[in-house]
Amino acid sequence: MGLMGLFRKEKPQDVQPTAIDYVEWLLKHLLRTSRTELTLDTSRALPGCDQTASDDPPPCMPDTQAVINRLKILSGVNPVKQTKRVEGFFERPRTHHTVHVTTQFQDDAQLSVCVIRLHIRCKNA
């Protein structure tokens, strides 16, 4: 391995994808499929679990609660059970637009729910 190998930005081979990677895939998947709203809950399978043979499968299939907790963290919401509805948001800048993601969370003893809404804002407007 030469000196250039030291400067490559590659993931080590033993690092496994996580809920962080899945959430980024999910946001891109929603944009690709023109969906602007999605409800995740711990009683249903995550989007992408049936896409193992597709052109763009998810990087992994984490636990739904881990995905909801990741979305809470991104949204500035404490990743604990939220017995009252709590809202948050975060943004993902792209080349020509910004994706504004609003989130709503509510949990009870058996179920955690997250509603995701995407809003696209052009940078030239």
PAKEKOL-832492 format. One record per atom (N, C-alpha, C, O, CB): x, y, z. Coordinates in steps of 0.1 Angstrom, whole numbers, plus 2048, in hexadecimal, padded with zeros to 3 digits. Glycine has a CB too. Layout:
BEGIN
XYZ;...
END
This chain:
BEGIN
8097F4800;800800800;80980C800;81180E809;7F680080C;8078157F6;80F8217F5;80982C7FE;7FF82A805;8108267E7;80F8387FD;80B843805;7FD848801;7F584C80A;81484F803;7F98467F5;7EC84A7F0;7E18427F7;7D68477FA;7EA8497E1;7E48367FB;7DA82E802;7D7833810;7CC831815;7E0820803;7E083B816;7DD841823;7D284C822;7CC84F82C;7EA846829;7D1852816;7C885D815;7BA85A80F;7B286380D;7CF86880D;7B884E80C;7AB84A806;7A084B811;7A384781C;7AC83C800;79584F80D;789850816;780844814;77684580E;78185D814;785838819;77E82C818;77A827825;78182A82F;786821810;76E821826;76A81B833;77380E835;77580782B;75B817833;77780C841;77E7FF844;7747F3840;7687F5842;7827FE852;77A7E883C;7727DD838;7697D7843;75F7D1840;77B7D2832;76D7D884F;7667D285A;75B7DB860;7547D6869;76F7CE865;7597E785B;74E7F0860;7417EC859;7407EC84D;7527FF85E;7377E9862;72A7E585D;7217F185C;7227FA864;7247DA866;7187F1852;70E7FC851;7067FD85D;7037F2863;7067FB844;701809860;6F980A86C;6EC812869;6E981585D;701812877;6E4815873;6D881D871;6DB82B86B;6D3831864;6D181F87F;6E783086E;6EB83D867;6EB83B858;6E6844851;6FA84186D;6F2831853;6F282E845;6E482C83F;6E1830834;6FB822842;6DC824847;6CF821842;6C682E841;6BF82F837;6C881784C;6C783784A;6BF84384A;6C384C83E;6BA851837;6C184C857;6D084C83B;6D485482F;6CF84D822;6CA854819;6E485582E;6CF840822;6C9838816;6BA83B815;6B583D80A;6CC829818;6B383B821;6A583D821;6A184B81B;69884C813;6A083B82F;6A885581F;6A586281A;6A786380B;69F869804;6AE86D821;6B285D806;6B485D7F7;6AA8547F0;6A58587E5;6C28577F4;6A68497F7;69B8407F1;68E8487F0;6878477E6;69A8347FA;68A8507FA;67E8577F9;67F8617EE;6758637E7;67C85F807;68A8687EC;68B8727E1;68A86B7D3;6848707CA;6988797E2;69185F7D2;6918587C5;6838537C2;67F8527B6;69A84C7C6;67B84F7CC;66E84A7C9;6638557CA;6578527CA;66A83F7D3;6678627CB;65E86D7CC;65486D7D7;6498727D7;65686E7BF;6588667E2;6508667EE;6548727F7;6608747F9;6518597F6;64A8797FC;64D884805;648882813;64B88A81C;646891800;642876816;63E873824;63F864826;63C85C81D;62F878826;643861832;645853836;643851845;64785A84C;65284D831;63B847849;63A844857;64183785A;63F82D854;62B84385B;64A838864;65182C869;64B829876;64983187E;66182E869;64A81C879;646818886;64C80A889;64F802880;637817888;64E807896;6557FB89A;64D7EE898;6527E389A;6587FC8A8;6407F0893;6387E3890;6397DF882;6347D587E;62A7E6894;6407E7879;6407E486B;64F7E3866;6587E986D;6397EE863;6517DC85B;65E7DB856;6637E9850;65A7F184B;65F7D084B;6707EB850;6757F784A;6747F783B;6757EC835;6847F984E;673803834;674803826;6817FD821;68C800827;672812821;6817F6816;68D7F0811;68F7E2815;6987DB80F;6987F8815;6887DD81E;68A7CF822;6877C5817;68C7BA818;6827CB82F;67F7C980E;67C7C0803;6837C47F6;6807BF7EB;66D7C1800;68E7CC7F7;6957D07EB;6A37CB7EA;6AC7D17E5;6967DF7EB;6A57BF7F0;6B27B97EF;6B77B67E1;6C37B67DF;6B27AC7F7;6AE7B47D8;6B27B27CA;6B27BE7C1;6B47BD7B5;6AA7A77C4;6AE7CA7C7;6AD7D67BF;6BB7DC7BB;6C57D77C0;6A47E07C6;6BA7E67B3;6C77ED7AF;6CD7F57BB;6D97F77BB;6C47F67A4;6C57F97C4;6CA8017CF;6C47FC7DC;6BC8037E2;6C68107CD;6C97F17E1;6C47EC7EE;6CA7F47F9;6D47FA7F8;6C87DD7EF;6C37F4805;6C87FB810;6D67F5815;6D87E9812;6BE7FB81C;6DE7FD81B;6EB7F881F;6EA7ED82A;6F37E582C;6F4803824;6DF7ED832;6DD7E483C;6CE7E5840;6C77EE83C;6E67E6849;6CA7DC849;6BC7DC84E;6BD7DD85D;6BC7D2864;6B37D0849;6BE7E9863;6BF7EA871;6B27E8878;6A87E7871;6C67F7875;6B27E8885;6A67E788D;69F7F488B;6A57FF88B;6A97E589C;6917F488A;689800888;68B80A893;68C816890;67A7FC886;68C80589F;68E80F8AA;69B8168A9;69C8228AC;68E8078B7;6A68108A4;6B38168A1;6B1821897;6B782C898;6BD80C89D;6A981F88C;6A7829882;69F835887;6A3840885;69F822876;69583288F;68D83D895;69684589F;69585189F;68183789D;69E83E8A6;6A78468AF;6B184E8A7;6B48598AC;6AF83C8B8;6B684989C;6BF851894;6B885D88F;6BE86888E;6C5849888;6AB85C88A;6A4867885;6A1871891;6A187D88E;69686287F;69F86C89D;69D8758A8;6AA87E8AA;6A988A8AC;69A86D8B5;6B58778AA;6C287E8AC;6C48898A1;6C78948A4;6CE8758AC;6C2885895;6C388F88A;6BA89B88B;6BD8A6887;6C188887C;6AE898891;6A38A2892;6A58AB89F;69D8B48A1;69689C892;6AF8A88A7;6B18AF8B3;6A78AB8BE;6A58B38C8;6AF8BE8B1;6A289F8BE;69989A8C8;6A188F8D0;6A88878CB;68C8938C1;69F8908DD;6A58868E6;6A18788E2;6958758E1;6A28898F5;6AA86E8E0;6A68618DB;6A18588E6;6A784D8E8;6B285A8D4;69785C8ED;6918548F8;6828548F4;67E85A8EA;69385B906;67A84C8FB;66C84B8F9;6668588FA;66785F904;665840902;65E85C8F0;6578698F0;6488668F1;6418628E7;65A8718E3;6428678FD;6348648FF;62B86E8F9;61F86B8F6;63186290E;62F87B8F7;6288858F0;62E8878E3;63A8858E1;6278928F8;62688B8D9;62C88E8CC;6368998CC;6348A38D2;6208918C2;6428968C6;64D89F8C6;6518A18B7;6518978AF;65989A8CE;6538AD8B3;6578B08A5;6668B58A5;66B8BA8AE;64E8BB89F;66C8B2899;6798B7897;67C8B8888;6738B6880;6848AD89D;6888BC884;68B8BD876;69A8BD875;6A28BF87E;6858CA870;69F8BB868;6AD8BC865;6AD8BE856;6A38BC84F;6B58AF869;6B98C2850;6BA8C4842;6C68BC83C;6CF8B9843;6BC8D383F;6C48B982F;6CF8B3828;6D18BB81B;6C98BB812;6CB8A4824;6DC8C381B;6DF8CB80F;6E48C2804;6EC8B9806;6E98D6812;6DF8C57F8;6E48BE7EC;6E98C97E2;6EA8D57E6;6D88B77E5;6ED8C57D6;6F48CF7CD;6EA8DA7C9;6EE8E67CA;6F88C87C1;6DE8D77C5;6D58E27C0;6C98E47C9;6C18ED7C6;6D18DE7B2;6C88DD7D4;6BC8DE7DC;6C08DA7EB;6CA8D47ED;6B08D67D7;6B78DD7F4;6B88D8802;6AC8D0805;6A18D4802;6BA8E480B;6AE8C480B;6A38BC810;6A18C081F;6AA8BD827;6A78AD80E;6958C5822;6918C982F;6888BD834;67E8BA82E;6898D7830;68D8B683F;6868AB844;67F8AE851;6868B285B;69089F846;6728AE852;66B8AF85E;6678A2864;66489985C;65E8B985D;6678A1871;664894877;65B896883;65B8A088A;67288D87C;65388B886;64A88B891;64C87D898;64D873891;63B88D88E;64E87D8A5;6508718AC;6468708B7;6428798BE;65E8718B2;6418638B9;6398608C5;63B8518C8;63A8498C0;62A8638C2;63D84F8D5;63F8418DA;63583E8E5;6308468EC;64E8408DF;6338318E6;62C82B8F2;63381F8F6;63E81C8F0;61C8298EF;62D8178FF;63480B904;6378018F9;6427FA8FA;62C80590F;62E8008EF;6307F58E5;6357FA8D7;63A7F28CF;6237EE8E3;6338078D4;63580C8C7;63C8198C6;6398228CE;62880D8C0;64681B8BD;64C8278BA;64982B8AC;6498238A3;65C8278BC;6458388AA;64183C89D;648849899;64B8528A2;63183F89C;64C84A88C;653856887;64C859879;64C850871;662854886;648865878;64386A86B;64D873865;65287C86C;63587186D;651870859;65C878852;65587F846;64D87983E;66786E84D;65888C845;653894839;65F89B833;6678A183A;64889E83E;66089A826;66A8A081E;6658AC817;65A8AC811;671897814;66D8B7818;66A8C3810;6768C7809;6818C880E;6658CF81A;6758C97FC;6808CD7F3;6818DC7F1;6778E27ED;6808C57E5;68C8E27F4;68E8F07F2;6998F27E8;6A48EE7EA;6918F87FF;6968F97DD;6A08FC7D3;6AA9077D8;6A59107DF;69A9017C5;6B69067D5;6C09107DA;6C091D7D2;6C49277D7;6CE90A7D9;6BA91C7C6;6BA9287BD;6AE9317C0;6AD93C7BC;6BA9257AF;6A492C7C8;6989337CA;69993D7D6;6909447D9;68C92A7CD;
END
